[in-house]
Amino acid sequence: MERKYRLLKNYQFENLIVNGKFVSNRDFFLYYCYRDDLGTIRIGITVPKKLVKKAFARNKIKRQIRSMLIDVEKNWAINIVLIVRKNYLNNDYTNNKVSLTNLLGKIPLKEKKEIK
């Protein structure tokens, strides 16, 4: 996933979590907010330090999730923050990918909300 498709700054994460809506399942929390400019999806991935202690393990999980998200259409005008939950560690890659795909399907694409 290219750098322009990622949320990187702390204020971007906080703004989205405070002002956005969320959906969740047993593996992920997903906060989202619609954008005005078309054709861009921006994703931020968080793995809590309380869940996984070592940085290399957290980074491995983030890389796995980015590879799961490659199939996502890039023409959505949306910001997403994805937070990993504890049950993610109990499943294998394919089950986690199915869970993430189902979660992305829960996002309603009809309503629009501006991000501040």
A tleap script that builds the chain and sets N, CA, C and O, in Angstrom:
source leaprc.protein.ff14SB
mol = sequence {
  NMET GLU ARG LYS TYR ARG LEU LEU LYS ASN
  TYR GLN PHE GLU ASN LEU ILE VAL ASN GLY
  LYS PHE VAL SER ASN ARG ASP PHE PHE LEU
  TYR TYR CYS TYR ARG ASP ASP LEU GLY THR
  ILE ARG ILE GLY ILE THR VAL PRO LYS LYS
  LEU VAL LYS LYS ALA PHE ALA ARG ASN LYS
  ILE LYS ARG GLN ILE ARG SER MET LEU ILE
  ASP VAL GLU LYS ASN TRP ALA ILE ASN ILE
  VAL LEU ILE VAL ARG LYS ASN TYR LEU ASN
  ASN ASP TYR THR ASN ASN LYS VAL SER LEU
  THR ASN LEU LEU GLY LYS ILE PRO LEU LYS
  GLU LYS LYS GLU ILE CLYS
}
set mol.1.N position { 0.847 -1.170 0.000 }
set mol.1.CA position { 0.000 0.000 0.000 }
set mol.1.C position { 0.894 1.234 0.000 }
set mol.1.O position { 1.792 1.366 0.832 }
set mol.2.N position { 0.639 2.120 -0.929 }
set mol.2.CA position { 1.461 3.310 -1.055 }
set mol.2.C position { 1.254 4.256 0.122 }
set mol.2.O position { 0.224 4.223 0.796 }
set mol.3.N position { 2.240 5.083 0.347 }
set mol.3.CA position { 2.218 6.005 1.479 }
set mol.3.C position { 1.074 7.015 1.383 }
set mol.3.O position { 0.542 7.439 2.409 }
set mol.4.N position { 0.692 7.402 0.177 }
set mol.4.CA position { -0.377 8.392 0.027 }
set mol.4.C position { -1.736 7.820 0.416 }
set mol.4.O position { -2.689 8.578 0.598 }
set mol.5.N position { -1.843 6.511 0.544 }
set mol.5.CA position { -3.092 5.870 0.941 }
set mol.5.C position { -3.128 5.535 2.433 }
set mol.5.O position { -3.989 4.772 2.870 }
set mol.6.N position { -2.199 6.099 3.227 }
set mol.6.CA position { -2.154 5.792 4.654 }
set mol.6.C position { -2.345 7.049 5.494 }
set mol.6.O position { -1.946 8.146 5.103 }
set mol.7.N position { -2.962 6.864 6.654 }
set mol.7.CA position { -2.998 7.906 7.670 }
set mol.7.C position { -1.764 7.711 8.533 }
set mol.7.O position { -1.496 6.602 8.995 }
set mol.8.N position { -1.015 8.778 8.751 }
set mol.8.CA position { 0.263 8.638 9.440 }
set mol.8.C position { 0.363 9.454 10.728 }
set mol.8.O position { 1.082 9.067 11.649 }
set mol.9.N position { -0.334 10.550 10.798 }
set mol.9.CA position { -0.180 11.463 11.926 }
set mol.9.C position { -1.174 11.171 13.031 }
set mol.9.O position { -2.289 10.716 12.776 }
set mol.10.N position { -0.762 11.433 14.257 }
set mol.10.CA position { -1.592 11.187 15.423 }
set mol.10.C position { -2.877 12.008 15.391 }
set mol.10.O position { -3.938 11.498 15.753 }
set mol.11.N position { -2.804 13.273 14.964 }
set mol.11.CA position { -4.002 14.106 14.927 }
set mol.11.C position { -5.019 13.582 13.911 }
set mol.11.O position { -6.221 13.778 14.093 }
set mol.12.N position { -4.559 12.917 12.844 }
set mol.12.CA position { -5.481 12.332 11.878 }
set mol.12.C position { -6.255 11.169 12.506 }
set mol.12.O position { -7.461 11.030 12.303 }
set mol.13.N position { -5.547 10.345 13.263 }
set mol.13.CA position { -6.187 9.229 13.959 }
set mol.13.C position { -7.203 9.749 14.978 }
set mol.13.O position { -8.342 9.284 15.013 }
set mol.14.N position { -6.793 10.709 15.802 }
set mol.14.CA position { -7.670 11.240 16.842 }
set mol.14.C position { -8.903 11.908 16.255 }
set mol.14.O position { -10.010 11.720 16.760 }
set mol.15.N position { -8.723 12.688 15.191 }
set mol.15.CA position { -9.836 13.370 14.549 }
set mol.15.C position { -10.849 12.366 14.010 }
set mol.15.O position { -12.056 12.565 14.148 }
set mol.16.N position { -10.375 11.318 13.413 }
set mol.16.CA position { -11.258 10.307 12.843 }
set mol.16.C position { -11.985 9.518 13.926 }
set mol.16.O position { -13.172 9.223 13.781 }
set mol.17.N position { -11.302 9.178 14.991 }
set mol.17.CA position { -11.923 8.417 16.080 }
set mol.17.C position { -12.978 9.257 16.795 }
set mol.17.O position { -14.032 8.740 17.166 }
set mol.18.N position { -12.707 10.539 16.989 }
set mol.18.CA position { -13.660 11.408 17.681 }
set mol.18.C position { -14.854 11.760 16.797 }
set mol.18.O position { -15.994 11.715 17.260 }
set mol.19.N position { -14.612 12.108 15.530 }
set mol.19.CA position { -15.674 12.617 14.658 }
set mol.19.C position { -16.304 11.568 13.751 }
set mol.19.O position { -17.361 11.820 13.172 }
set mol.20.N position { -15.684 10.402 13.612 }
set mol.20.CA position { -16.188 9.412 12.675 }
set mol.20.C position { -17.161 8.435 13.301 }
set mol.20.O position { -17.443 8.482 14.498 }
set mol.21.N position { -17.662 7.552 12.460 }
set mol.21.CA position { -18.542 6.479 12.915 }
set mol.21.C position { -17.727 5.195 12.968 }
set mol.21.O position { -16.608 5.136 12.458 }
set mol.22.N position { -18.307 4.153 13.599 }
set mol.22.CA position { -17.540 2.916 13.672 }
set mol.22.C position { -18.423 1.693 13.480 }
set mol.22.O position { -19.625 1.707 13.744 }
set mol.23.N position { -17.780 0.642 13.011 }
set mol.23.CA position { -18.361 -0.693 12.949 }
set mol.23.C position { -17.320 -1.628 13.538 }
set mol.23.O position { -16.131 -1.311 13.546 }
set mol.24.N position { -17.759 -2.777 14.030 }
set mol.24.CA position { -16.798 -3.696 14.628 }
set mol.24.C position { -17.264 -5.133 14.471 }
set mol.24.O position { -18.434 -5.410 14.207 }
set mol.25.N position { -16.323 -6.019 14.639 }
set mol.25.CA position { -16.609 -7.445 14.764 }
set mol.25.C position { -15.664 -7.994 15.813 }
set mol.25.O position { -15.054 -7.219 16.550 }
set mol.26.N position { -15.525 -9.301 15.902 }
set mol.26.CA position { -14.719 -9.868 16.986 }
set mol.26.C position { -13.217 -9.708 16.779 }
set mol.26.O position { -12.441 -9.935 17.707 }
set mol.27.N position { -12.790 -9.315 15.559 }
set mol.27.CA position { -11.360 -9.183 15.270 }
set mol.27.C position { -10.881 -7.736 15.131 }
set mol.27.O position { -9.704 -7.455 15.353 }
set mol.28.N position { -11.780 -6.816 14.765 }
set mol.28.CA position { -11.379 -5.443 14.448 }
set mol.28.C position { -12.407 -4.435 14.938 }
set mol.28.O position { -13.597 -4.733 15.040 }
set mol.29.N position { -11.913 -3.216 15.244 }
set mol.29.CA position { -12.733 -2.014 15.317 }
set mol.29.C position { -12.386 -1.227 14.067 }
set mol.29.O position { -11.214 -1.142 13.700 }
set mol.30.N position { -13.377 -0.653 13.411 }
set mol.30.CA position { -13.121 0.129 12.217 }
set mol.30.C position { -13.853 1.455 12.331 }
set mol.30.O position { -15.083 1.490 12.350 }
set mol.31.N position { -13.102 2.544 12.406 }
set mol.31.CA position { -13.660 3.888 12.414 }
set mol.31.C position { -13.552 4.435 10.997 }
set mol.31.O position { -12.542 4.230 10.325 }
set mol.32.N position { -14.597 5.134 10.540 }
set mol.32.CA position { -14.573 5.653 9.179 }
set mol.32.C position { -15.229 7.023 9.110 }
set mol.32.O position { -16.063 7.384 9.940 }
set mol.33.N position { -14.828 7.765 8.100 }
set mol.33.CA position { -15.398 9.077 7.835 }
set mol.33.C position { -15.222 9.349 6.343 }
set mol.33.O position { -14.163 9.075 5.778 }
set mol.34.N position { -16.258 9.886 5.711 }
set mol.34.CA position { -16.210 10.133 4.278 }
set mol.34.C position { -15.446 11.408 3.969 }
set mol.34.O position { -15.386 12.328 4.786 }
set mol.35.N position { -14.860 11.449 2.772 }
set mol.35.CA position { -14.075 12.594 2.321 }
set mol.35.C position { -14.760 13.245 1.125 }
set mol.35.O position { -15.623 12.640 0.489 }
set mol.36.N position { -14.369 14.479 0.826 }
set mol.36.CA position { -14.934 15.192 -0.315 }
set mol.36.C position { -14.231 14.842 -1.622 }
set mol.36.O position { -14.883 14.708 -2.657 }
set mol.37.N position { -12.911 14.694 -1.586 }
set mol.37.CA position { -12.189 14.408 -2.825 }
set mol.37.C position { -12.378 12.944 -3.227 }
set mol.37.O position { -12.188 12.039 -2.414 }
set mol.38.N position { -12.744 12.729 -4.449 }
set mol.38.CA position { -13.048 11.387 -4.933 }
set mol.38.C position { -11.774 10.641 -5.300 }
set mol.38.O position { -10.754 11.245 -5.634 }
set mol.39.N position { -11.851 9.342 -5.233 }
set mol.39.CA position { -10.761 8.505 -5.709 }
set mol.39.C position { -9.671 8.215 -4.708 }
set mol.39.O position { -8.646 7.647 -5.084 }
set mol.40.N position { -9.842 8.576 -3.450 }
set mol.40.CA position { -8.797 8.289 -2.475 }
set mol.40.C position { -9.380 7.573 -1.271 }
set mol.40.O position { -10.409 7.979 -0.733 }
set mol.41.N position { -8.726 6.524 -0.860 }
set mol.41.CA position { -9.037 5.845 0.396 }
set mol.41.C position { -7.769 5.936 1.228 }
set mol.41.O position { -6.683 5.621 0.742 }
set mol.42.N position { -7.897 6.360 2.466 }
set mol.42.CA position { -6.737 6.478 3.351 }
set mol.42.C position { -6.992 5.621 4.577 }
set mol.42.O position { -8.044 5.717 5.209 }
set mol.43.N position { -6.015 4.778 4.906 }
set mol.43.CA position { -6.185 3.796 5.967 }
set mol.43.C position { -5.066 3.936 6.988 }
set mol.43.O position { -3.895 4.061 6.628 }
set mol.44.N position { -5.434 3.914 8.259 }
set mol.44.CA position { -4.483 3.858 9.358 }
set mol.44.C position { -4.727 2.584 10.147 }
set mol.44.O position { -5.872 2.256 10.461 }
set mol.45.N position { -3.666 1.866 10.469 }
set mol.45.CA position { -3.780 0.589 11.169 }
set mol.45.C position { -3.115 0.718 12.532 }
set mol.45.O position { -2.001 1.233 12.637 }
set mol.46.N position { -3.794 0.253 13.574 }
set mol.46.CA position { -3.267 0.316 14.928 }
set mol.46.C position { -3.297 -1.061 15.564 }
set mol.46.O position { -4.303 -1.768 15.503 }
set mol.47.N position { -2.183 -1.433 16.174 }
set mol.47.CA position { -2.105 -2.657 16.969 }
set mol.47.C position { -1.684 -2.219 18.370 }
set mol.47.O position { -0.565 -1.739 18.550 }
set mol.48.N position { -2.555 -2.375 19.360 }
set mol.48.CA position { -2.234 -1.897 20.705 }
set mol.48.C position { -1.016 -2.595 21.312 }
set mol.48.O position { -0.825 -3.801 21.154 }
set mol.49.N position { -0.210 -1.814 22.000 }
set mol.49.CA position { 0.975 -2.352 22.672 }
set mol.49.C position { 0.580 -3.304 23.793 }
set mol.49.O position { 1.333 -4.219 24.126 }
set mol.50.N position { -0.584 -3.095 24.370 }
set mol.50.CA position { -1.083 -3.986 25.410 }
set mol.50.C position { -1.381 -5.377 24.847 }
set mol.50.O position { -1.264 -6.379 25.553 }
set mol.51.N position { -1.763 -5.427 23.585 }
set mol.51.CA position { -2.096 -6.687 22.927 }
set mol.51.C position { -0.843 -7.440 22.477 }
set mol.51.O position { -0.726 -8.645 22.700 }
set mol.52.N position { 0.091 -6.727 21.843 }
set mol.52.CA position { 1.330 -7.328 21.343 }
set mol.52.C position { 2.483 -6.472 21.850 }
set mol.52.O position { 2.585 -5.295 21.502 }
set mol.53.N position { 3.343 -7.050 22.663 }
set mol.53.CA position { 4.391 -6.274 23.332 }
set mol.53.C position { 5.521 -5.848 22.403 }
set mol.53.O position { 5.963 -4.700 22.464 }
set mol.54.N position { 5.993 -6.741 21.550 }
set mol.54.CA position { 7.175 -6.477 20.732 }
set mol.54.C position { 6.819 -5.708 19.461 }
set mol.54.O position { 5.823 -6.005 18.802 }
set mol.55.N position { 7.651 -4.712 19.126 }
set mol.55.CA position { 7.388 -3.851 17.972 }
set mol.55.C position { 7.432 -4.638 16.662 }
set mol.55.O position { 6.634 -4.376 15.762 }
set mol.56.N position { 8.352 -5.597 16.543 }
set mol.56.CA position { 8.435 -6.338 15.285 }
set mol.56.C position { 7.176 -7.167 15.053 }
set mol.56.O position { 6.776 -7.367 13.906 }
set mol.57.N position { 6.547 -7.652 16.122 }
set mol.57.CA position { 5.301 -8.418 15.981 }
set mol.57.C position { 4.149 -7.500 15.586 }
set mol.57.O position { 3.316 -7.876 14.761 }
set mol.58.N position { 4.093 -6.294 16.169 }
set mol.58.CA position { 3.059 -5.333 15.786 }
set mol.58.C position { 3.215 -4.932 14.318 }
set mol.58.O position { 2.228 -4.828 13.590 }
set mol.59.N position { 4.450 -4.709 13.891 }
set mol.59.CA position { 4.694 -4.339 12.501 }
set mol.59.C position { 4.355 -5.483 11.544 }
set mol.59.O position { 3.891 -5.235 10.431 }
set mol.60.N position { 4.577 -6.711 11.957 }
set mol.60.CA position { 4.221 -7.860 11.135 }
set mol.60.C position { 2.707 -7.925 10.933 }
set mol.60.O position { 2.237 -8.192 9.827 }
set mol.61.N position { 1.951 -7.681 11.994 }
set mol.61.CA position { 0.494 -7.681 11.895 }
set mol.61.C position { 0.033 -6.563 10.958 }
set mol.61.O position { -0.872 -6.767 10.149 }
set mol.62.N position { 0.646 -5.390 11.062 }
set mol.62.CA position { 0.285 -4.283 10.175 }
set mol.62.C position { 0.570 -4.629 8.720 }
set mol.62.O position { -0.232 -4.312 7.842 }
set mol.63.N position { 1.706 -5.278 8.453 }
set mol.63.CA position { 2.024 -5.691 7.083 }
set mol.63.C position { 1.012 -6.703 6.568 }
set mol.63.O position { 0.611 -6.647 5.405 }
set mol.64.N position { 0.598 -7.631 7.430 }
set mol.64.CA position { -0.411 -8.610 7.029 }
set mol.64.C position { -1.722 -7.919 6.657 }
set mol.64.O position { -2.344 -8.258 5.651 }
set mol.65.N position { -2.130 -6.968 7.458 }
set mol.65.CA position { -3.388 -6.274 7.200 }
set mol.65.C position { -3.285 -5.448 5.921 }
set mol.65.O position { -4.236 -5.400 5.141 }
set mol.66.N position { -2.152 -4.802 5.699 }
set mol.66.CA position { -1.978 -4.054 4.450 }
set mol.66.C position { -2.070 -4.969 3.239 }
set mol.66.O position { -2.633 -4.587 2.213 }
set mol.67.N position { -1.524 -6.169 3.349 }
set mol.67.CA position { -1.630 -7.106 2.229 }
set mol.67.C position { -3.063 -7.589 2.042 }
set mol.67.O position { -3.468 -7.892 0.920 }
set mol.68.N position { -3.839 -7.666 3.125 }
set mol.68.CA position { -5.254 -8.017 3.006 }
set mol.68.C position { -6.030 -6.907 2.303 }
set mol.68.O position { -6.998 -7.177 1.593 }
set mol.69.N position { -5.609 -5.668 2.501 }
set mol.69.CA position { -6.339 -4.518 1.978 }
set mol.69.C position { -5.972 -4.159 0.543 }
set mol.69.O position { -6.536 -3.213 -0.008 }
set mol.70.N position { -5.057 -4.873 -0.070 }
set mol.70.CA position { -4.663 -4.577 -1.442 }
set mol.70.C position { -5.848 -4.729 -2.393 }
set mol.70.O position { -5.955 -3.996 -3.376 }
set mol.71.N position { -6.734 -5.676 -2.104 }
set mol.71.CA position { -7.876 -5.918 -2.973 }
set mol.71.C position { -8.976 -4.880 -2.838 }
set mol.71.O position { -9.926 -4.884 -3.620 }
set mol.72.N position { -8.864 -3.986 -1.854 }
set mol.72.CA position { -9.898 -2.974 -1.633 }
set mol.72.C position { -9.858 -1.968 -2.780 }
set mol.72.O position { -8.784 -1.566 -3.227 }
set mol.73.N position { -11.025 -1.571 -3.246 }
set mol.73.CA position { -11.110 -0.590 -4.326 }
set mol.73.C position { -10.544 0.742 -3.857 }
set mol.73.O position { -10.841 1.197 -2.753 }
set mol.74.N position { -9.743 1.353 -4.685 }
set mol.74.CA position { -9.097 2.611 -4.332 }
set mol.74.C position { -9.962 3.828 -4.657 }
set mol.74.O position { -9.559 4.951 -4.352 }
set mol.75.N position { -11.143 3.645 -5.268 }
set mol.75.CA position { -11.946 4.798 -5.652 }
set mol.75.C position { -12.959 5.208 -4.591 }
set mol.75.O position { -13.819 6.046 -4.861 }
set mol.76.N position { -12.879 4.639 -3.396 }
set mol.76.CA position { -13.713 5.095 -2.291 }
set mol.76.C position { -13.176 6.433 -1.811 }
set mol.76.O position { -11.963 6.642 -1.797 }
set mol.77.N position { -14.047 7.327 -1.425 }
set mol.77.CA position { -13.634 8.598 -0.836 }
set mol.77.C position { -13.877 8.495 0.668 }
set mol.77.O position { -14.882 8.991 1.178 }
set mol.78.N position { -12.950 7.848 1.371 }
set mol.78.CA position { -13.176 7.531 2.780 }
set mol.78.C position { -11.842 7.451 3.515 }
set mol.78.O position { -10.824 7.063 2.943 }
set mol.79.N position { -11.866 7.825 4.797 }
set mol.79.CA position { -10.742 7.605 5.707 }
set mol.79.C position { -11.126 6.479 6.653 }
set mol.79.O position { -12.268 6.406 7.106 }
set mol.80.N position { -10.177 5.603 6.950 }
set mol.80.CA position { -10.439 4.453 7.815 }
set mol.80.C position { -9.318 4.322 8.837 }
set mol.80.O position { -8.140 4.431 8.495 }
set mol.81.N position { -9.691 4.086 10.096 }
set mol.81.CA position { -8.739 3.674 11.129 }
set mol.81.C position { -9.151 2.284 11.571 }
set mol.81.O position { -10.288 2.072 11.994 }
set mol.82.N position { -8.239 1.345 11.475 }
set mol.82.CA position { -8.497 -0.049 11.791 }
set mol.82.C position { -7.713 -0.417 13.047 }
set mol.82.O position { -6.487 -0.305 13.071 }
set mol.83.N position { -8.415 -0.854 14.086 }
set mol.83.CA position { -7.783 -1.234 15.350 }
set mol.83.C position { -7.952 -2.734 15.536 }
set mol.83.O position { -9.061 -3.261 15.457 }
set mol.84.N position { -6.844 -3.410 15.784 }
set mol.84.CA position { -6.847 -4.866 15.931 }
set mol.84.C position { -7.291 -5.239 17.337 }
set mol.84.O position { -6.884 -4.612 18.315 }
set mol.85.N position { -8.129 -6.265 17.431 }
set mol.85.CA position { -8.590 -6.778 18.720 }
set mol.85.C position { -7.887 -8.097 19.044 }
set mol.85.O position { -7.193 -8.667 18.202 }
set mol.86.N position { -8.074 -8.561 20.248 }
set mol.86.CA position { -7.361 -9.726 20.758 }
set mol.86.C position { -7.636 -10.999 19.965 }
set mol.86.O position { -6.735 -11.820 19.792 }
set mol.87.N position { -8.851 -11.174 19.483 }
set mol.87.CA position { -9.217 -12.390 18.770 }
set mol.87.C position { -8.461 -12.555 17.451 }
set mol.87.O position { -8.398 -13.661 16.913 }
set mol.88.N position { -7.888 -11.472 16.924 }
set mol.88.CA position { -7.100 -11.532 15.687 }
set mol.88.C position { -5.949 -12.524 15.819 }
set mol.88.O position { -5.617 -13.230 14.867 }
set mol.89.N position { -5.348 -12.573 16.996 }
set mol.89.CA position { -4.186 -13.440 17.211 }
set mol.89.C position { -4.550 -14.922 17.236 }
set mol.89.O position { -3.686 -15.770 17.013 }
set mol.90.N position { -5.813 -15.246 17.504 }
set mol.90.CA position { -6.241 -16.645 17.586 }
set mol.90.C position { -6.573 -17.256 16.232 }
set mol.90.O position { -6.677 -18.477 16.120 }
set mol.91.N position { -6.742 -16.426 15.197 }
set mol.91.CA position { -7.133 -16.904 13.874 }
set mol.91.C position { -5.943 -16.943 12.930 }
set mol.91.O position { -4.904 -16.338 13.193 }
set mol.92.N position { -6.112 -17.666 11.823 }
set mol.92.CA position { -5.076 -17.657 10.804 }
set mol.92.C position { -5.361 -16.551 9.780 }
set mol.92.O position { -6.364 -15.843 9.875 }
set mol.93.N position { -4.468 -16.418 8.812 }
set mol.93.CA position { -4.520 -15.323 7.846 }
set mol.93.C position { -5.823 -15.317 7.051 }
set mol.93.O position { -6.433 -14.262 6.875 }
set mol.94.N position { -6.255 -16.477 6.570 }
set mol.94.CA position { -7.452 -16.525 5.725 }
set mol.94.C position { -8.715 -16.152 6.509 }
set mol.94.O position { -9.576 -15.441 5.992 }
set mol.95.N position { -8.827 -16.619 7.734 }
set mol.95.CA position { -9.985 -16.250 8.553 }
set mol.95.C position { -9.992 -14.761 8.864 }
set mol.95.O position { -11.048 -14.129 8.858 }
set mol.96.N position { -8.811 -14.193 9.138 }
set mol.96.CA position { -8.729 -12.762 9.399 }
set mol.96.C position { -9.081 -11.949 8.153 }
set mol.96.O position { -9.709 -10.895 8.252 }
set mol.97.N position { -8.675 -12.440 6.980 }
set mol.97.CA position { -8.994 -11.733 5.736 }
set mol.97.C position { -10.496 -11.744 5.473 }
set mol.97.O position { -11.060 -10.735 5.050 }
set mol.98.N position { -11.144 -12.880 5.721 }
set mol.98.CA position { -12.598 -12.973 5.547 }
set mol.98.C position { -13.295 -12.042 6.530 }
set mol.98.O position { -14.258 -11.363 6.171 }
set mol.99.N position { -12.814 -12.008 7.764 }
set mol.99.CA position { -13.398 -11.140 8.780 }
set mol.99.C position { -13.267 -9.671 8.385 }
set mol.99.O position { -14.209 -8.896 8.550 }
set mol.100.N position { -12.101 -9.286 7.864 }
set mol.100.CA position { -11.878 -7.903 7.441 }
set mol.100.C position { -12.751 -7.549 6.241 }
set mol.100.O position { -13.299 -6.449 6.179 }
set mol.101.N position { -12.885 -8.459 5.301 }
set mol.101.CA position { -13.735 -8.222 4.132 }
set mol.101.C position { -15.190 -8.033 4.540 }
set mol.101.O position { -15.873 -7.151 4.021 }
set mol.102.N position { -15.665 -8.858 5.468 }
set mol.102.CA position { -17.032 -8.715 5.961 }
set mol.102.C position { -17.233 -7.385 6.684 }
set mol.102.O position { -18.283 -6.754 6.556 }
set mol.103.N position { -16.231 -6.968 7.436 }
set mol.103.CA position { -16.318 -5.702 8.152 }
set mol.103.C position { -16.364 -4.524 7.187 }
set mol.103.O position { -17.124 -3.580 7.401 }
set mol.104.N position { -15.563 -4.570 6.132 }
set mol.104.CA position { -15.587 -3.500 5.133 }
set mol.104.C position { -16.925 -3.459 4.402 }
set mol.104.O position { -17.356 -2.401 3.943 }
set mol.105.N position { -17.579 -4.614 4.295 }
set mol.105.CA position { -18.895 -4.663 3.674 }
set mol.105.C position { -19.979 -4.017 4.518 }
set mol.105.O position { -21.038 -3.671 3.997 }
set mol.106.N position { -19.737 -3.850 5.802 }
set mol.106.CA position { -20.713 -3.221 6.688 }
set mol.106.C position { -20.745 -1.699 6.563 }
set mol.106.O position { -21.685 -1.066 7.042 }
set mol.107.N position { -19.739 -1.105 5.930 }
set mol.107.CA position { -19.683 0.351 5.813 }
set mol.107.C position { -20.707 0.798 4.780 }
set mol.107.O position { -20.633 0.390 3.621 }
set mol.108.N position { -21.670 1.638 5.186 }
set mol.108.CA position { -22.642 2.148 4.207 }
set mol.108.C position { -21.982 3.208 3.328 }
set mol.108.O position { -21.378 4.151 3.837 }
set mol.109.N position { -22.097 3.055 2.022 }
set mol.109.CA position { -21.449 3.982 1.108 }
set mol.109.C position { -22.380 5.063 0.587 }
set mol.109.O position { -21.972 5.851 -0.266 }
set mol.110.N position { -23.619 5.131 1.069 }
set mol.110.CA position { -24.589 6.085 0.555 }
set mol.110.C position { -24.519 7.431 1.257 }
set mol.110.O position { -24.720 8.466 0.621 }
set mol.111.N position { -24.238 7.440 2.549 }
set mol.111.CA position { -24.235 8.694 3.294 }
set mol.111.C position { -22.880 9.387 3.162 }
set mol.111.O position { -21.857 8.726 2.983 }
set mol.112.N position { -22.875 10.700 3.251 }
set mol.112.CA position { -21.652 11.478 3.139 }
set mol.112.C position { -21.486 12.329 4.376 }
set mol.112.O position { -22.458 12.879 4.894 }
set mol.113.N position { -20.257 12.440 4.854 }
set mol.113.CA position { -19.957 13.297 6.002 }
set mol.113.C position { -18.602 13.943 5.758 }
set mol.113.O position { -17.645 13.266 5.385 }
set mol.114.N position { -18.522 15.226 5.963 }
set mol.114.CA position { -17.265 15.934 5.749 }
set mol.114.C position { -16.353 15.738 6.945 }
set mol.114.O position { -16.808 15.676 8.087 }
set mol.115.N position { -15.064 15.641 6.670 }
set mol.115.CA position { -14.073 15.541 7.739 }
set mol.115.C position { -13.518 16.941 8.001 }
set mol.115.O position { -13.309 17.717 7.069 }
set mol.116.N position { -13.287 17.251 9.251 }
set mol.116.CA position { -12.807 18.583 9.615 }
set mol.116.C position { -11.312 18.651 9.542 }
set mol.116.O position { -10.727 19.699 9.816 }
savepdb mol mol.pdb
quit
